[in-house]
């Protein structure tokens, strides 16, 4: 019985790492074009998203630039869900270079699933203590522009649907 559990756990982490690798590739492309996020931040985001996907706690995560409190292009929004229908696993990319990020700061924001909300305060605290950085509560910033649904990453019955903030 324990070997069956170990196998399932290994597969789960493998799938989570596959999905995270797509997100990290997107972040590295943003870094290449815009100088942020740093390599250390990217590693921390990778560890965080792997753990959140593995345990089913990730609802949505946003990575990008904020100016005057609003998300601007280039910002990427990933919505996590159980895979339904056709299994699509796009290649990462389609990050547009040359957008104005002057006076903007790189940031991230995430929301948790209902599974997370069912945890006790102690369970949440214990889980967060294992993550590479501490997030604080905040209201979700608005988008300055519109969203374009452009990619879907999937693995092991789970998917991340990506939307990109686009300027008007």
C-alpha positions as CSV (number, residue, x, y, z in Angstrom):
1,X,0.0,0.0,0.0
2,X,2.8,2.5,0.8
3,X,4.5,1.9,-2.6
4,X,1.2,2.8,-4.3
5,X,1.0,6.0,-2.3
6,X,4.6,6.9,-3.2
7,X,3.9,6.3,-6.9
8,X,0.9,8.5,-6.9
9,X,2.8,11.2,-5.0
10,X,5.6,11.0,-7.5
11,X,3.3,11.3,-10.4
12,X,1.5,14.2,-8.9
13,X,4.8,16.1,-8.3
14,X,5.9,15.3,-11.8
15,X,2.7,16.8,-13.3
16,X,3.0,19.8,-11.1
17,X,6.6,20.3,-12.2
18,X,5.6,20.0,-15.8
19,X,3.0,22.7,-15.4
20,X,5.3,24.9,-13.4
21,X,8.0,24.6,-16.1
22,X,5.6,26.2,-18.6
23,X,5.0,29.1,-16.3
24,X,8.7,29.5,-15.5
25,X,9.5,29.6,-19.2
26,X,7.0,32.4,-19.6
27,X,8.6,34.3,-16.7
28,X,12.0,33.8,-18.2
29,X,10.8,35.3,-21.4
30,X,9.4,38.3,-19.5
31,X,12.7,38.6,-17.7
32,X,14.6,38.6,-21.1
33,X,12.4,41.3,-22.5
34,X,11.9,43.5,-19.4
35,X,14.6,42.7,-16.9
36,X,12.3,41.3,-14.2
37,X,11.6,39.1,-12.3
38,X,15.0,38.1,-10.9
39,X,16.3,34.6,-11.2
40,X,15.8,34.2,-7.4
41,X,12.2,35.3,-7.6
42,X,11.6,32.9,-10.5
43,X,12.9,30.0,-8.5
44,X,10.7,31.0,-5.6
45,X,7.6,31.3,-7.8
46,X,8.4,27.9,-9.3
47,X,8.6,26.2,-5.8
48,X,5.4,27.9,-4.7
49,X,3.4,27.0,-7.8
50,X,4.6,23.4,-7.7
51,X,3.4,23.0,-4.1
52,X,0.1,24.7,-4.7
53,X,-0.7,22.6,-7.7
54,X,0.5,19.4,-6.1
55,X,-1.9,19.9,-3.2
56,X,-4.8,21.3,-5.2
57,X,-4.7,24.8,-3.5
58,X,-4.0,27.0,-6.6
59,X,-7.1,28.7,-8.0
60,X,-5.4,31.6,-9.9
61,X,-2.0,33.2,-10.0
62,X,-0.9,36.4,-11.7
63,X,2.6,37.5,-12.6
64,X,3.3,40.8,-14.2
65,X,3.7,44.5,-14.0
66,X,1.6,47.0,-12.0
67,X,1.4,50.7,-12.7
68,X,-0.8,52.9,-10.6
69,X,-2.1,49.8,-8.9
70,X,-3.4,48.1,-12.1
71,X,-2.0,45.2,-14.1
72,X,-0.5,46.3,-17.4
73,X,1.0,44.5,-20.4
74,X,3.0,42.2,-20.0
75,X,1.0,40.4,-17.3
76,X,0.0,36.8,-17.3
77,X,-2.9,35.2,-15.5
78,X,-3.1,31.5,-15.0
79,X,-6.4,29.9,-13.9
80,X,-6.0,26.4,-12.5
81,X,-8.6,23.7,-13.0
82,X,-9.1,20.0,-13.4
83,X,-8.8,19.1,-17.1
84,X,-12.1,18.8,-18.9
85,X,-12.5,17.8,-22.5
86,X,-9.6,17.9,-24.9
87,X,-6.1,17.6,-23.5
88,X,-4.2,20.7,-24.8
89,X,-0.6,21.4,-23.8
90,X,0.6,24.4,-25.6
91,X,4.2,25.5,-25.8
92,X,4.9,28.6,-23.7
93,X,5.6,31.9,-25.3
94,X,3.8,34.7,-27.1
95,X,5.2,37.3,-24.7
96,X,5.3,40.6,-26.6
97,X,8.5,42.7,-26.3
98,X,8.7,46.5,-26.2
99,X,5.8,47.4,-23.9
100,X,6.2,50.4,-21.7
101,X,7.0,49.2,-18.1
102,X,8.6,52.5,-17.0
103,X,7.4,53.4,-13.5
104,X,5.8,49.9,-13.2
105,X,6.8,47.3,-10.6
106,X,6.8,43.5,-11.1
107,X,4.5,41.7,-8.8
108,X,2.4,38.6,-8.3
109,X,-1.0,37.8,-6.8
110,X,-2.7,34.5,-6.2
111,X,-6.0,33.1,-5.0
112,X,-6.7,29.8,-3.4
113,X,-9.2,27.0,-4.1
114,X,-12.1,25.9,-2.0
115,X,-9.9,23.0,-0.9
116,X,-7.6,25.5,0.7
117,X,-10.5,27.2,2.4
118,X,-11.4,23.9,4.1
119,X,-8.0,23.7,5.9
120,X,-7.7,24.8,9.5
121,X,-5.8,27.9,10.3
122,X,-3.0,25.7,11.6
123,X,-2.9,23.6,8.5
124,X,-2.7,26.8,6.3
125,X,0.1,28.2,8.5
126,X,2.1,25.0,8.4
127,X,1.8,24.8,4.6
128,X,2.7,28.5,4.1
129,X,5.8,28.0,6.4
130,X,7.2,25.5,3.8
131,X,6.9,28.0,0.9
132,X,9.9,30.2,-0.2
133,X,8.2,33.5,0.8
134,X,5.3,34.9,2.7
135,X,2.3,36.4,0.9
136,X,0.0,38.9,2.6
137,X,-3.6,39.5,2.0
138,X,-4.6,42.2,-0.5
139,X,-7.4,43.1,-2.8
140,X,-6.9,41.9,-6.4
141,X,-5.7,44.6,-8.6
142,X,-7.7,45.6,-11.7
143,X,-6.5,45.2,-15.3
144,X,-5.6,48.3,-17.4
145,X,-6.5,46.9,-20.8
146,X,-8.2,43.6,-21.7
147,X,-7.5,39.9,-21.3
148,X,-6.7,37.6,-24.2
149,X,-7.0,33.9,-23.6
150,X,-4.0,32.6,-25.4
151,X,-2.5,29.4,-23.9
152,X,-3.5,26.2,-22.1
153,X,-1.0,24.0,-20.3
154,X,-2.0,20.6,-19.1
155,X,-0.6,17.5,-17.4
156,X,-2.0,14.6,-15.4
157,X,-5.6,15.7,-15.6
158,X,-4.9,19.3,-14.5
159,X,-4.7,22.4,-16.6
160,X,-3.6,26.0,-16.4
161,X,-5.4,28.4,-18.7
162,X,-3.3,31.4,-19.5
163,X,-4.6,34.9,-20.3
164,X,-2.4,37.8,-21.2
165,X,-3.1,41.4,-20.4
166,X,-3.2,43.4,-23.6
167,X,-3.1,47.2,-24.0
168,X,-5.9,49.0,-25.7
